[in-house]
Amino acid sequence: MRQASLLPLLGAASAALLLAACGSAPTPSAAAAASADTPYAKNDSWLCLPGRDDACAGGLDAALFRPGGLPAGREVFRADAAAPIDCFYVYPTISNDPTANSDMNAGPEERRAAAYQFARFASVCRPFAPVYRQVTVQGLRSRLSGQPMAIDPQLAYRDVLDAWNHYMKHHNQGRGVVLVGHSQGARVLSELVRQQIEGKPAEKQLVSALLIGTNITVAPGKDTGGTFSRLPLCRAASQTGCVIAYVSFRDDMPPPANSLFGRVADGNTVACTNPAALGGGRGVLRAYLPVKSNLMGQPHDKTRFMPLAQKAEAQFASPEAIASAECVQRDNASYLSVGIHPAYTAAGIDVAGDLFHGERMLREWGLHLVDVDLAQGNLVDIVRQQAQAWTRMTR
């Protein structure tokens, strides 16, 4: 059975465009223009703000399952209005707008991404998630059709920079902040870190940066170098001012030669920090898997996740130990290698993370759809411990 139906981002060529479009550093004039007239003074320009009934509020209870799929109760989600730090989230390529860059009106797909990937962090930090004019699914498709649309590769960054500046001026008030991004969102946030945080006063307030599903790089054998000149990878939950980054693939389906995740050609290594074992080795992932649909809004009815989704009496399923993972470097690739627990596979249950074009599995994408979902419990726990450590250091 299929793990996901047709991928809106059609294969490796569109991934290349995404990485190129989102990787360009902004010009000084563009950065200056971003702060001149901000839309982020308007609440509508934010998917999530603290204390508001929005994409990050409610609907986060999880149905618990024992290995093999036996129901084990319900976990009730509670946000922490008094959380000591903030989280700032930038969502992945998700917009279904018909233009090359999205508009500033959040659709159901943007709200879905925030609910699936970010809202659970509200238990450990105040949530901030701006709307931004990202490169859309249609913008990427147009390049493959032979009728390319006019994509503005810097517009997404300028918006996120504008939102960041507004947040720092009006909301931060000296608090620690965790950056959270996936795919295009992680790529844009990596530029924000390079341009506005690393080596600048804001670095003192960076609790950590979770930059997932994109190729963050380090020097071979090192925890620094590559994408960032001084920020290290996180190797303990008590460590702050560091980066968590990985791309995920199945144990038995490593990155193929044409993969654009896990491989770079500049002499560096793609960073891998295992959220289930920051210090190294294999660890158990704590997954929170959306029951209604996958990240792209596709239902689970043709996937091997459906048997679990049908039994889940909540918006999310959290199957105990459904997967474990370790960071692997093999055949010039570096990635988070994920294995599904045999008790689930024996029961015909799997995660819905693979991507398809027609009947062909796009192995070059790995488990991109569930990069965050598979480790969300681990990531939230890490941020909780980092918040405690940052608070102790700044008292």
C-alpha positions as a Markdown table, in Angstrom:
| # | Residue | x | y | z |
|---|---|---|---|---|
| 1 | Met | 0.0 | 0.0 | 0.0 |
| 2 | Arg | 1.1 | 3.5 | -0.8 |
| 3 | Gln | 2.5 | 5.8 | 2.0 |
| 4 | Ala | 1.4 | 9.0 | 0.3 |
| 5 | Ser | -0.3 | 9.9 | -2.9 |
| 6 | Leu | 1.1 | 12.2 | -5.6 |
| 7 | Leu | 3.6 | 14.6 | -4.3 |
| 8 | Pro | 2.8 | 18.2 | -5.3 |
| 9 | Leu | 6.5 | 19.0 | -5.5 |
| 10 | Leu | 7.4 | 16.9 | -8.6 |
| 11 | Gly | 10.7 | 15.2 | -7.9 |
| 12 | Ala | 14.4 | 16.2 | -7.5 |
| 13 | Ala | 14.4 | 18.9 | -10.1 |
| 14 | Ser | 11.9 | 21.0 | -8.1 |
| 15 | Ala | 13.9 | 20.3 | -5.0 |
| 16 | Ala | 16.9 | 21.8 | -6.7 |
| 17 | Leu | 14.9 | 24.9 | -7.5 |
| 18 | Leu | 13.7 | 25.2 | -4.0 |
| 19 | Leu | 17.2 | 25.0 | -2.6 |
| 20 | Ala | 18.4 | 27.6 | -5.1 |
| 21 | Ala | 15.4 | 29.9 | -4.7 |
| 22 | Cys | 15.6 | 30.0 | -0.9 |
| 23 | Gly | 19.4 | 29.9 | -0.6 |
| 24 | Ser | 20.2 | 33.3 | -2.1 |
| 25 | Ala | 21.5 | 35.8 | 0.5 |
| 26 | Pro | 19.4 | 39.0 | 0.5 |
| 27 | Thr | 21.0 | 42.2 | -0.7 |
| 28 | Pro | 21.5 | 45.0 | 1.9 |
| 29 | Ser | 18.9 | 47.2 | 0.1 |
| 30 | Ala | 16.4 | 44.4 | 0.4 |
| 31 | Ala | 17.1 | 43.9 | 4.1 |
| 32 | Ala | 16.7 | 47.6 | 4.7 |
| 33 | Ala | 13.4 | 47.7 | 2.8 |
| 34 | Ala | 12.0 | 44.9 | 4.9 |
| 35 | Ser | 11.9 | 47.0 | 8.1 |
| 36 | Ala | 10.5 | 50.2 | 6.4 |
| 37 | Asp | 6.8 | 49.3 | 6.4 |
| 38 | Thr | 5.9 | 46.1 | 8.1 |
| 39 | Pro | 2.6 | 44.2 | 7.8 |
| 40 | Tyr | 3.5 | 42.3 | 11.0 |
| 41 | Ala | 1.9 | 44.9 | 13.2 |
| 42 | Lys | -1.4 | 43.3 | 12.0 |
| 43 | Asn | -2.5 | 40.1 | 13.8 |
| 44 | Asp | -3.6 | 38.6 | 10.5 |
| 45 | Ser | 0.0 | 38.4 | 9.4 |
| 46 | Trp | 0.7 | 35.8 | 12.1 |
| 47 | Leu | -0.5 | 32.2 | 12.1 |
| 48 | Cys | 0.3 | 31.9 | 15.8 |
| 49 | Leu | 0.6 | 34.4 | 18.6 |
| 50 | Pro | 0.6 | 33.8 | 22.3 |
| 51 | Gly | -2.8 | 33.7 | 24.0 |
| 52 | Arg | -4.8 | 33.7 | 20.8 |
| 53 | Asp | -7.3 | 31.2 | 19.4 |
| 54 | Asp | -5.4 | 30.3 | 16.2 |
| 55 | Ala | -3.5 | 27.5 | 14.4 |
| 56 | Cys | -1.5 | 26.8 | 17.6 |
| 57 | Ala | -4.4 | 26.6 | 20.0 |
| 58 | Gly | -6.4 | 23.5 | 20.7 |
| 59 | Gly | -7.0 | 20.2 | 19.0 |
| 60 | Leu | -3.6 | 18.7 | 20.0 |
| 61 | Asp | -4.7 | 15.7 | 22.2 |
| 62 | Ala | -3.1 | 12.4 | 21.2 |
| 63 | Ala | -4.4 | 8.9 | 21.2 |
| 64 | Leu | -1.7 | 6.6 | 22.7 |
| 65 | Phe | -0.9 | 3.1 | 21.4 |
| 66 | Arg | 1.3 | 0.3 | 22.6 |
| 67 | Pro | 3.7 | -1.4 | 20.2 |
| 68 | Gly | 1.6 | -3.3 | 17.6 |
| 69 | Gly | -1.3 | -0.8 | 17.7 |
| 70 | Leu | -3.2 | -1.6 | 20.9 |
| 71 | Pro | -4.9 | 1.5 | 22.2 |
| 72 | Ala | -3.4 | 2.8 | 25.5 |
| 73 | Gly | -5.5 | 5.9 | 26.4 |
| 74 | Arg | -5.4 | 9.6 | 25.6 |
| 75 | Glu | -2.8 | 12.3 | 26.2 |
| 76 | Val | -4.3 | 15.7 | 26.9 |
| 77 | Phe | -2.4 | 18.6 | 25.6 |
| 78 | Arg | -1.9 | 21.7 | 27.7 |
| 79 | Ala | -0.2 | 24.9 | 26.6 |
| 80 | Asp | 2.0 | 26.8 | 29.0 |
| 81 | Ala | 1.0 | 30.5 | 29.0 |
| 82 | Ala | 3.8 | 31.2 | 31.5 |
| 83 | Ala | 6.5 | 29.5 | 29.4 |
| 84 | Pro | 9.9 | 31.1 | 30.1 |
| 85 | Ile | 11.1 | 31.3 | 26.4 |
| 86 | Asp | 9.6 | 31.9 | 22.9 |
| 87 | Cys | 9.6 | 29.8 | 19.7 |
| 88 | Phe | 9.6 | 31.4 | 16.3 |
| 89 | Tyr | 8.4 | 29.1 | 13.4 |
| 90 | Val | 8.7 | 29.2 | 9.6 |
| 91 | Tyr | 6.7 | 26.6 | 7.8 |
| 92 | Pro | 7.8 | 24.5 | 4.8 |
| 93 | Thr | 6.7 | 24.7 | 1.1 |
| 94 | Ile | 3.0 | 24.3 | 1.4 |
| 95 | Ser | 1.1 | 27.2 | -0.2 |
| 96 | Asn | -1.4 | 26.3 | -2.9 |
| 97 | Asp | -1.7 | 29.9 | -4.2 |
| 98 | Pro | -1.7 | 30.0 | -8.0 |
| 99 | Thr | 1.2 | 32.6 | -8.1 |
| 100 | Ala | 4.9 | 31.9 | -7.9 |
| 101 | Asn | 5.1 | 33.5 | -4.5 |
| 102 | Ser | 2.3 | 33.2 | -2.0 |
| 103 | Asp | 0.3 | 36.2 | -0.8 |
| 104 | Met | -0.1 | 37.2 | 2.9 |
| 105 | Asn | -3.4 | 35.5 | 3.4 |
| 106 | Ala | -3.0 | 32.3 | 5.3 |
| 107 | Gly | -5.0 | 29.4 | 3.8 |
| 108 | Pro | -5.9 | 26.0 | 5.3 |
| 109 | Glu | -2.5 | 24.6 | 4.2 |
| 110 | Glu | -0.5 | 27.1 | 6.1 |
| 111 | Arg | -2.6 | 26.6 | 9.2 |
| 112 | Arg | -2.3 | 22.9 | 8.9 |
| 113 | Ala | 1.5 | 23.0 | 8.8 |
| 114 | Ala | 1.6 | 25.1 | 11.9 |
| 115 | Ala | -0.9 | 22.8 | 13.7 |
| 116 | Tyr | 1.0 | 19.6 | 12.7 |
| 117 | Gln | 4.6 | 20.8 | 13.1 |
| 118 | Phe | 4.7 | 23.6 | 15.6 |
| 119 | Ala | 1.6 | 24.0 | 17.9 |
| 120 | Arg | 2.8 | 21.3 | 20.3 |
| 121 | Phe | 5.8 | 23.5 | 21.2 |
| 122 | Ala | 3.3 | 25.8 | 23.0 |
| 123 | Ser | 3.7 | 23.5 | 26.0 |
| 124 | Val | 7.3 | 24.8 | 26.5 |
| 125 | Cys | 7.4 | 28.2 | 24.8 |
| 126 | Arg | 5.3 | 31.1 | 23.6 |
| 127 | Pro | 4.5 | 30.5 | 19.9 |
| 128 | Phe | 5.1 | 33.0 | 17.1 |
| 129 | Ala | 4.6 | 32.0 | 13.5 |
| 130 | Pro | 4.5 | 34.6 | 10.7 |
| 131 | Val | 2.8 | 34.3 | 7.4 |
| 132 | Tyr | 5.3 | 34.9 | 4.6 |
| 133 | Arg | 5.4 | 35.1 | 0.8 |
| 134 | Gln | 7.1 | 31.8 | 0.2 |
| 135 | Val | 7.9 | 30.1 | -3.1 |
| 136 | Thr | 4.7 | 28.2 | -3.7 |
| 137 | Val | 4.1 | 24.6 | -4.9 |
| 138 | Gln | 2.8 | 26.1 | -8.2 |
| 139 | Gly | 5.9 | 28.2 | -8.6 |
| 140 | Leu | 8.1 | 25.1 | -8.4 |
| 141 | Arg | 5.8 | 23.2 | -10.8 |
| 142 | Ser | 6.0 | 25.9 | -13.4 |
| 143 | Arg | 9.7 | 25.4 | -13.8 |
| 144 | Leu | 9.1 | 21.8 | -14.7 |
| 145 | Ser | 6.3 | 22.6 | -17.2 |
| 146 | Gly | 8.5 | 24.6 | -19.5 |
| 147 | Gln | 6.6 | 27.8 | -18.6 |
| 148 | Pro | 8.4 | 29.2 | -15.6 |
| 149 | Met | 6.8 | 31.8 | -13.5 |
| 150 | Ala | 8.6 | 34.8 | -12.2 |
| 151 | Ile | 9.7 | 33.6 | -8.8 |
| 152 | Asp | 11.2 | 36.2 | -6.4 |
| 153 | Pro | 13.9 | 34.2 | -4.5 |
| 154 | Gln | 14.4 | 36.9 | -1.9 |
| 155 | Leu | 10.8 | 37.7 | -1.0 |
| 156 | Ala | 10.4 | 34.9 | 1.5 |
| 157 | Tyr | 13.5 | 35.9 | 3.3 |
| 158 | Arg | 12.6 | 39.6 | 3.4 |
| 159 | Asp | 9.2 | 38.8 | 5.0 |
| 160 | Val | 10.7 | 36.5 | 7.6 |
| 161 | Leu | 13.4 | 39.1 | 8.4 |
| 162 | Asp | 10.6 | 41.7 | 8.7 |
| 163 | Ala | 8.6 | 39.4 | 11.0 |
| 164 | Trp | 11.7 | 38.7 | 13.1 |
| 165 | Asn | 12.5 | 42.4 | 13.5 |
| 166 | His | 9.0 | 43.1 | 14.6 |
| 167 | Tyr | 9.0 | 40.2 | 17.0 |
| 168 | Met | 12.3 | 41.3 | 18.5 |
| 169 | Lys | 11.2 | 44.9 | 18.9 |
| 170 | His | 7.6 | 44.4 | 20.2 |
| 171 | His | 7.4 | 40.9 | 21.8 |
| 172 | Asn | 10.8 | 39.5 | 22.8 |
| 173 | Gln | 11.8 | 41.8 | 25.7 |
| 174 | Gly | 15.0 | 40.0 | 26.3 |
| 175 | Arg | 13.6 | 36.5 | 26.3 |
| 176 | Gly | 15.3 | 33.4 | 25.0 |
| 177 | Val | 14.0 | 32.2 | 21.6 |
| 178 | Val | 14.1 | 28.9 | 19.7 |
| 179 | Leu | 13.9 | 29.0 | 15.9 |
| 180 | Val | 11.9 | 26.1 | 14.4 |
| 181 | Gly | 11.7 | 25.5 | 10.6 |
| 182 | His | 11.2 | 22.7 | 8.2 |
| 183 | Ser | 12.3 | 22.5 | 4.5 |
| 184 | Gln | 11.9 | 25.9 | 2.9 |
| 185 | Gly | 11.3 | 27.4 | 6.3 |
| 186 | Ala | 14.5 | 25.9 | 7.7 |
| 187 | Arg | 16.4 | 27.2 | 4.7 |
| 188 | Val | 15.1 | 30.7 | 5.2 |
| 189 | Leu | 15.8 | 30.6 | 8.9 |
| 190 | Ser | 19.4 | 29.5 | 8.2 |
| 191 | Glu | 19.8 | 32.7 | 6.3 |
| 192 | Leu | 18.3 | 34.7 | 9.1 |
| 193 | Val | 20.8 | 33.1 | 11.6 |
| 194 | Arg | 23.7 | 33.8 | 9.3 |
| 195 | Gln | 22.7 | 37.4 | 8.5 |
| 196 | Gln | 21.1 | 38.6 | 11.7 |
| 197 | Ile | 22.0 | 36.4 | 14.7 |
| 198 | Glu | 25.3 | 34.7 | 14.5 |
| 199 | Gly | 28.0 | 37.0 | 15.9 |
| 200 | Lys | 25.5 | 39.7 | 16.7 |
| 201 | Pro | 23.7 | 40.7 | 19.9 |
| 202 | Ala | 20.7 | 38.5 | 19.2 |
| 203 | Glu | 23.0 | 35.4 | 19.5 |
| 204 | Lys | 22.9 | 35.8 | 23.3 |
| 205 | Gln | 19.1 | 35.1 | 23.1 |
| 206 | Leu | 19.3 | 32.1 | 20.8 |
| 207 | Val | 18.3 | 29.1 | 22.9 |
| 208 | Ser | 18.6 | 26.8 | 19.8 |
| 209 | Ala | 17.7 | 26.5 | 16.2 |
| 210 | Leu | 15.8 | 23.5 | 15.0 |
| 211 | Leu | 16.5 | 23.5 | 11.2 |
| 212 | Ile | 15.0 | 20.3 | 9.9 |
| 213 | Gly | 14.6 | 18.8 | 6.4 |
| 214 | Thr | 17.2 | 20.8 | 4.6 |
| 215 | Asn | 21.0 | 20.5 | 4.1 |
| 216 | Ile | 22.6 | 22.4 | 7.0 |
| 217 | Thr | 26.3 | 21.6 | 6.7 |
| 218 | Val | 29.3 | 21.3 | 9.0 |
| 219 | Ala | 33.0 | 20.8 | 8.3 |
| 220 | Pro | 33.9 | 17.0 | 8.0 |
| 221 | Gly | 34.2 | 15.5 | 11.5 |
| 222 | Lys | 33.3 | 18.8 | 13.2 |
| 223 | Asp | 30.2 | 20.3 | 14.9 |
| 224 | Thr | 30.9 | 23.7 | 13.4 |
| 225 | Gly | 31.8 | 25.2 | 10.0 |
| 226 | Gly | 29.8 | 24.9 | 6.8 |
| 227 | Thr | 26.5 | 26.8 | 7.0 |
| 228 | Phe | 27.4 | 28.6 | 10.2 |
| 229 | Ser | 30.8 | 29.9 | 11.2 |
| 230 | Arg | 30.5 | 29.5 | 15.0 |
| 231 | Leu | 27.2 | 28.0 | 16.1 |
| 232 | Pro | 27.8 | 24.3 | 17.0 |
| 233 | Leu | 25.4 | 21.3 | 16.7 |
| 234 | Cys | 23.6 | 20.4 | 19.8 |
| 235 | Arg | 25.0 | 17.4 | 21.6 |
| 236 | Ala | 23.1 | 17.5 | 24.9 |
| 237 | Ala | 19.7 | 18.8 | 25.9 |
| 238 | Ser | 21.3 | 21.1 | 28.4 |
| 239 | Gln | 23.3 | 22.8 | 25.7 |
| 240 | Thr | 22.1 | 26.1 | 24.4 |
| 241 | Gly | 23.1 | 28.4 | 21.5 |
| 242 | Cys | 23.3 | 25.4 | 19.2 |
| 243 | Val | 21.6 | 23.8 | 16.2 |
| 244 | Ile | 19.6 | 20.7 | 15.7 |
| 245 | Ala | 19.5 | 19.6 | 12.0 |
| 246 | Tyr | 18.8 | 16.4 | 10.2 |
| 247 | Val | 17.1 | 14.9 | 7.1 |
| 248 | Ser | 15.4 | 11.5 | 7.6 |
| 249 | Phe | 15.4 | 8.3 | 5.5 |
| 250 | Arg | 14.4 | 4.8 | 6.1 |
| 251 | Asp | 17.0 | 2.3 | 7.3 |
| 252 | Asp | 16.5 | 0.2 | 4.2 |
| 253 | Met | 16.2 | 3.2 | 1.8 |
| 254 | Pro | 19.2 | 5.4 | 2.2 |
| 255 | Pro | 19.7 | 8.6 | 0.1 |
| 256 | Pro | 20.1 | 7.5 | -3.5 |
| 257 | Ala | 22.7 | 9.0 | -5.7 |
| 258 | Asn | 20.3 | 11.7 | -7.0 |
| 259 | Ser | 19.1 | 12.7 | -3.6 |
| 260 | Leu | 19.3 | 16.4 | -2.8 |
| 261 | Phe | 18.9 | 15.7 | 0.9 |
| 262 | Gly | 21.8 | 14.3 | 2.8 |
| 263 | Arg | 24.4 | 15.1 | 0.1 |
| 264 | Val | 26.4 | 18.2 | -0.7 |
| 265 | Ala | 29.2 | 18.8 | -3.2 |
| 266 | Asp | 31.2 | 21.5 | -1.4 |
| 267 | Gly | 33.5 | 19.4 | 0.7 |
| 268 | Asn | 31.3 | 19.7 | 3.8 |
| 269 | Thr | 29.0 | 17.2 | 5.5 |
| 270 | Val | 25.3 | 17.4 | 6.0 |
| 271 | Ala | 24.7 | 17.9 | 9.7 |
| 272 | Cys | 22.9 | 15.2 | 11.6 |
| 273 | Thr | 21.8 | 15.5 | 15.2 |
| 274 | Asn | 19.6 | 12.7 | 16.4 |
| 275 | Pro | 16.8 | 14.2 | 18.5 |
| 276 | Ala | 16.4 | 10.8 | 20.2 |
| 277 | Ala | 20.1 | 10.6 | 21.2 |
| 278 | Leu | 21.9 | 13.9 | 20.9 |
| 279 | Gly | 25.1 | 12.5 | 22.2 |
| 280 | Gly | 25.2 | 9.8 | 19.6 |
| 281 | Gly | 23.9 | 6.2 | 19.0 |
| 282 | Arg | 20.4 | 4.9 | 18.3 |
| 283 | Gly | 17.4 | 6.2 | 20.2 |
| 284 | Val | 13.6 | 5.8 | 20.3 |
| 285 | Leu | 11.6 | 8.5 | 18.5 |
| 286 | Arg | 8.5 | 9.9 | 20.2 |
| 287 | Ala | 6.1 | 10.5 | 17.3 |
| 288 | Tyr | 2.9 | 12.7 | 17.1 |
| 289 | Leu | 1.3 | 11.7 | 13.8 |
| 290 | Pro | -1.7 | 13.7 | 12.5 |
| 291 | Val | -4.7 | 11.4 | 12.0 |
| 292 | Lys | -6.8 | 13.3 | 9.5 |
| 293 | Ser | -4.2 | 13.8 | 6.7 |
| 294 | Asn | -0.6 | 14.1 | 6.0 |
| 295 | Leu | 1.3 | 17.4 | 5.8 |
| 296 | Met | 0.1 | 18.1 | 2.3 |
| 297 | Gly | -3.6 | 17.5 | 3.2 |
| 298 | Gln | -3.8 | 14.1 | 1.6 |
| 299 | Pro | -5.9 | 11.5 | 3.5 |
| 300 | His | -4.4 | 8.3 | 4.9 |
| 301 | Asp | -6.9 | 6.0 | 3.3 |
| 302 | Lys | -4.4 | 4.4 | 0.9 |
| 303 | Thr | -1.5 | 4.1 | 3.4 |
| 304 | Arg | -0.4 | 1.6 | 6.0 |
| 305 | Phe | -1.0 | 4.3 | 8.6 |
| 306 | Met | -4.7 | 4.0 | 8.1 |
| 307 | Pro | -5.2 | 1.0 | 10.5 |
| 308 | Leu | -3.9 | 3.2 | 13.4 |
| 309 | Ala | -5.6 | 6.4 | 12.3 |
| 310 | Gln | -9.0 | 4.6 | 12.3 |
| 311 | Lys | -8.5 | 3.6 | 15.9 |
| 312 | Ala | -7.3 | 7.1 | 17.1 |
| 313 | Glu | -9.9 | 8.9 | 19.1 |
| 314 | Ala | -8.0 | 12.1 | 19.0 |
| 315 | Gln | -6.5 | 14.5 | 16.4 |
| 316 | Phe | -3.0 | 12.9 | 16.7 |
| 317 | Ala | -1.7 | 9.4 | 17.3 |
| 318 | Ser | 1.3 | 8.8 | 19.5 |
| 319 | Pro | 2.3 | 5.2 | 19.0 |
| 320 | Glu | 4.8 | 4.0 | 21.6 |
| 321 | Ala | 8.3 | 3.4 | 20.1 |
| 322 | Ile | 6.9 | 3.2 | 16.5 |
| 323 | Ala | 10.4 | 4.1 | 15.2 |
| 324 | Ser | 14.0 | 4.4 | 16.3 |
| 325 | Ala | 16.8 | 6.4 | 14.6 |
| 326 | Glu | 20.5 | 6.9 | 14.4 |
| 327 | Cys | 22.7 | 9.3 | 12.5 |
| 328 | Val | 24.5 | 7.5 | 9.7 |
| 329 | Gln | 27.3 | 8.6 | 7.3 |
| 330 | Arg | 27.5 | 6.2 | 4.4 |
| 331 | Asp | 28.3 | 6.5 | 0.7 |
| 332 | Asn | 29.0 | 10.2 | 0.9 |
| 333 | Ala | 25.6 | 10.9 | 2.6 |
| 334 | Ser | 24.8 | 11.9 | 6.1 |
| 335 | Tyr | 21.3 | 11.4 | 7.4 |
| 336 | Leu | 19.0 | 10.3 | 10.2 |
| 337 | Ser | 18.3 | 6.6 | 9.5 |
| 338 | Val | 14.9 | 5.6 | 10.7 |
| 339 | Gly | 13.6 | 2.0 | 11.4 |
| 340 | Ile | 10.0 | 1.1 | 12.1 |
| 341 | His | 9.4 | -1.2 | 15.2 |
| 342 | Pro | 8.8 | -4.8 | 14.0 |
| 343 | Ala | 5.6 | -5.0 | 16.2 |
| 344 | Tyr | 4.0 | -2.4 | 14.0 |
| 345 | Thr | 5.1 | -3.8 | 10.7 |
| 346 | Ala | 3.9 | -7.2 | 11.8 |
| 347 | Ala | 0.5 | -5.6 | 12.4 |
| 348 | Gly | 0.5 | -4.0 | 8.9 |
| 349 | Ile | 1.1 | -0.5 | 10.4 |
| 350 | Asp | 3.6 | 2.0 | 9.1 |
| 351 | Val | 4.2 | 5.8 | 9.0 |
| 352 | Ala | 2.8 | 7.8 | 6.1 |
| 353 | Gly | 6.0 | 9.6 | 5.1 |
| 354 | Asp | 7.0 | 8.3 | 1.7 |
| 355 | Leu | 6.3 | 10.4 | -1.4 |
| 356 | Phe | 5.1 | 9.2 | -4.8 |
| 357 | His | 4.9 | 10.5 | -8.3 |
| 358 | Gly | 2.2 | 8.3 | -9.9 |
| 359 | Glu | 3.3 | 4.7 | -8.9 |
| 360 | Arg | 6.9 | 5.6 | -8.4 |
| 361 | Met | 8.3 | 6.2 | -4.9 |
| 362 | Leu | 10.5 | 9.3 | -4.8 |
| 363 | Arg | 13.3 | 7.8 | -2.7 |
| 364 | Glu | 15.3 | 11.0 | -3.1 |
| 365 | Trp | 12.9 | 12.7 | -0.7 |
| 366 | Gly | 13.2 | 10.1 | 2.1 |
| 367 | Leu | 10.7 | 10.6 | 4.9 |
| 368 | His | 10.5 | 14.3 | 4.3 |
| 369 | Leu | 6.7 | 14.6 | 5.1 |
| 370 | Val | 7.3 | 13.3 | 8.6 |
| 371 | Asp | 10.7 | 14.7 | 9.4 |
| 372 | Val | 9.2 | 16.7 | 12.3 |
| 373 | Asp | 6.3 | 14.5 | 13.2 |
| 374 | Leu | 8.4 | 11.4 | 13.9 |
| 375 | Ala | 10.5 | 13.2 | 16.5 |
| 376 | Gln | 8.2 | 15.9 | 17.8 |
| 377 | Gly | 8.0 | 14.5 | 21.3 |
| 378 | Asn | 11.8 | 14.3 | 21.5 |
| 379 | Leu | 12.1 | 17.9 | 20.1 |
| 380 | Val | 9.6 | 19.3 | 22.6 |
| 381 | Asp | 11.5 | 17.6 | 25.5 |
| 382 | Ile | 14.8 | 19.0 | 24.3 |
| 383 | Val | 13.4 | 22.5 | 24.1 |
| 384 | Arg | 12.0 | 22.1 | 27.6 |
| 385 | Gln | 15.4 | 21.2 | 29.0 |
| 386 | Gln | 17.1 | 23.9 | 26.9 |
| 387 | Ala | 14.7 | 26.5 | 28.3 |
| 388 | Gln | 15.5 | 25.5 | 31.8 |
| 389 | Ala | 19.3 | 25.6 | 31.1 |
| 390 | Trp | 19.0 | 29.1 | 29.4 |
| 391 | Thr | 16.9 | 30.4 | 32.3 |
| 392 | Arg | 19.5 | 29.3 | 34.8 |
| 393 | Met | 22.3 | 30.9 | 32.9 |
| 394 | Thr | 20.6 | 34.2 | 32.5 |
| 395 | Arg | 19.3 | 34.7 | 36.1 |
